[in-house]
Amino acid sequence: MNWMILTDTQDKENVSSIIEFLSEKKTKPLVFEITSESVSRMEEFCKYLMKATHCVFITEESTTLGKNPFLLYAAGFLSGKGVPSFVSKILKNDNKLVLKSFEAFDSVKKLVAKLEKNYPVYLTEEAKKTAHKKLFDEGIPFTPDSFSFHIAKENEKICNLFVEAGMDVNSRDAAGTPMICIAARSGRKAMIEWLLSKGADINAVSKDRGYSAVMDAVWKSSQEIVKFLIDKGANLNFISNDGQSALIVATGASNPRICELLVKNGADPTYKDRMGMSSLDYARLFKKTELAKMYEEYIK
């Protein structure tokens, strides 16, 4: 963050209080003192304003915006940019400017207390702006579809920027597919782990197939991902839009290792789909003797 202190007073104590507070936060503010010589420093003044992400106005009791062109210009410029700014209640707005993102304070002591309380919020907001800018500079749209593309490509660095910029890890692409399902369908175990670490719902369901991530992994025969999701507590008896369970899908795909993982961890081999057939029924029907035998051992 780039904090600016703009002052027209010789009250060094109040200015020092703000500087001391910001110094404790590892921030060195840009301080511009308005004096009779300030006109010659106009270029420096404008550079400070351009850089400022937050600003504090420390003024004398008799100060009005209209009588001080530096304060008037700064107030209009910072308000227009939406820069969070803090002004003393004694600063009279005789020009009746609508100062957006400005907040008045009674005393510097109260202001410092408020800044202390809200500083984590300022850090978060600034991190969001920075992440947005980085994505913009890379030509990357800040949309769920763009996020899902980088999930599928396992671009963790870019995905971190999306999250820092405020993207919800439980967002969905235009087809209604949760990011964790995108990762599962793409065989991206590392991205699934990353998404879960950021708070993704392990049992989120897609709108197209009605599959959860573990079902998508079963469908893709991704044994490593299936095991990982089982270890993380995925629901193994979830039923998809077509009435199938993960175990029925695995049985149909003739993947005995995944079938074993599922049934050993609680998948029900007796659940019947809309055809009235269970995993055990399908195993018997298609002469999958070893699977049928294994399922029979786990029937309660």
N, C-alpha and C positions, 0 to 999 in steps of 0.2 A: 504493500500500500504506500501511496505517496500523500502524506499529510502536509497541508499548507496552513501556516498561521499568518493571518493578515491583520496588522495592527496599526493604529494611528495614535497610540498612546505611549507615554514613557513609563507606564506601569510595568516595570520589568518583572515584578513578582508574579503577576498573573500569567504573563507569557512564559516565565520559567516553570510555573506549575504544569503547564501543558507540555512543554518540552521534556520535563523530567518524567512525566507519565509515559510519553511516547518512547522515550529512551529506554525505560524499563521493558517496553514491548519490542525492543530491538529495532526501533524506527527512528530515523533522524528526519524531523520535519523541515520543510522549506519555509523559512521565516522571511516575510517581506514587511519592513517597517516603512510606513508612509510618512515621509518628511518633506520639507521644502525642496529637497534635492531629488525627489522621486521621479520627476518628469524625465530626468536624464537616464533613468533605469527602466524605461518603459519596455524595452525588449526583454529584459530580465523578468519583469513583472508578468509579461504575457507567457513566457516560457514556463514560469511557475504555475500559472493557471492551466496551461495545456497539460501539464503533468499531474496536477492534483486529482486524487481520487476521493479526498475528504478535506474539508476546510473549516478552520475555526477563526471567527472574527472577534478580535479583542479591541474594543473601542472606548473612547472617552464618553462621559455622560452627556455631553453636549452634541455628540455626533449625529448627523442625519445623512441619509444616503445621497440626497440631492446636492449637498454641499461638498461632497467628497467624490470626485469623479472616479478615483481608484476603487472605492468601495462600491459605488454604483455599477461600474462596469463589471467588477468581479461578481457581484450579486446576480446581475442579469446573465452573465456567461455561465456561472456554475449552476444556476437554476435551470437554464436552457439545456445543459448537459445532464441534469439530474444527479449532480454530485452531492452526496450527503454533506450538509454544511450546518454549522452551529453559530448562532448570532446572539449577542447579549440583548436582553429585552429593552435595554436603554437605547439601542440603535433604532432611530426613528425611520420608518419607511415612508417618507413624505412623497415619494413618487408613486406610491400605491402599487408597487410591483407585486405580482403574484409569484412568491418565492417558493417554487416546488422543491421538495427534498430539503427544505430549511427547517431547523428546529431552534427555538429560543431557549435560553437558559438564564436563571436568576443570578447565579454567581459561578465563578470559575471552579470553586470547590464542589458545587453540585454537579457541574459539568463533568469534572474528572471522575466523580463517583458514578455518573451515568455511563461514561465511556468505559470505565472498568467493567461494569456489568454487561455492556453490549459488545465489547471488543471481539469476543468469539464469533458473534453474528457478522461483524464487519469483515472478519477474516474469511468466513464462509462465502459471503456475498462477493468479495473480491476474487476469491478462488474461482467462483462460477464465471465471473466476467472474463477472467484470464483464460479459462478453459474454452469458453465460447469463442474468444478471439483466436485462439490457436486453431480451433476447428475451422473457423472462417478463413483464416490465412492458408489453411491446407486445402480449402475448397470443399470441405466436408459438410453437408447439410446436417443440421441438428434435428433429425427426425427419427422416429422409431425404425423405419425401414433402413435408413442409413446405419443405425446402430446394429440392426440385425445382420446387415451385410458384413460388418467388421467382426461381429460375434462369429459368424460362419467362417471368416478368414483367420480367426484366432489372432486378431490384431489387438492384443491386450493393452498396449500403450494408448492406442486411439480409444479403445473402450473405456479406459480410465478417464480420459478427457470427457467423454460423454457423461459419465457419472459425476465427475467434478462440476460439470456444467449444469447438472440437475436432472439428467435423464433417470427415470425410474427403472431399475433392473427388472421389474415385473411388467414393464411395458410390452406391447405386442406389435407385430408388424401389421401391414394393411390387411392381411388375410386372417388376423386374429391369432397368430401363433406366438406364444410366449418365448422370450429370449432363451430360456433354459431348454425348450424344445428345439429351437433353432440349433443350439449347440449340440444337442443329442443327435439330431438328424445329420449334422455335419461331422459327427465323430470327434468332437472337440472336448475331450475330458478335462483338459486344463481350463477351458472356458467355463465348463459346468462348475468346477471347483471354485473358480473366481466369482461366478455369479452367486453361488451359495454363500460365499464369504461376504458378499455385499447385500445379502438379505433376500435373495430370490426364493420364491415359493417352489419347493421341490416337487410338489404335486399339482402345479399349474396345468391347466388343460387347454389344448388347442381347439380352435373352433372348426377346423376342417375335418380332421379324423376323430376329434374328441379323445386324442391320446395325451397321456402325461409323458414326461421326459423318459421315464423308465420303459414305457411302452414303445416310444420311438426308438430307444436303444435296442429293445428286443426285436422290433421290426427290421432294424438295420443290422442285426446280429452282432452288435458291439458288446461282446462279453465283458471287456474291461470296464466299460461305462455302466453296464447293468450291475456288475458287482459293486462298483463305486457308489451308485445310487442306492443300492440295497444297504450298504454299510452306513449311508447317511440317513437311512430311515424312510425311504420312499414307500408309498402305499402300493403293495403288490397285488391287491385285490380290487383295484380300480376297474370300472367297466367303461369301455369306450362307446362312442355313438352307435356303433354297429353291434353292441351287446357283447363284445368279446373282452376277455381278461388278458393280461400279459402272458399268462401260462398257455392259454389257448393259441395266442399268436405264435409263441415259441414252439408249441407242439406242431402247428401247421408248417412252420419253417424247418422242422426236423433238426433242431439245434439242441442235442441232448445235454450239453454242458450248461447252456443257459437255462434249460428246463430244470436241471438239477439245482442250480443256484436259486431259482425261484421257489421251487417246491420245498427245498430245505429251509428256506427263510420265511415260510408261511403262506405262499401262494396256494389257493384252494383248488385241488384237481377235480373236485366234484361240482364246481359251479357250472351251470348250464347256460349256453348262449341262447339267442332267439330261435335257433333251430332245435333247441332242446338237447343240445350235445355239450358234454363236458370235455375237459382235457383228457380225462381217462377214456371217455367214449371214443374220442378221435384217435387216440393211441391204439385202442383195440381195433377200430374200424380199418385203419391203414396199416395194420400188422406191425406196429412199432412195439414189439414185445417188451424190450428192455424199458422203454418209457412207461408202458402200462404197469409193469412189475414195480417200478420205482414209485409211481403214483399210488398204487395199492398199499405200499408200505406207509405212506403218509396220510392215508385217510383216517380220520379220527373215528 
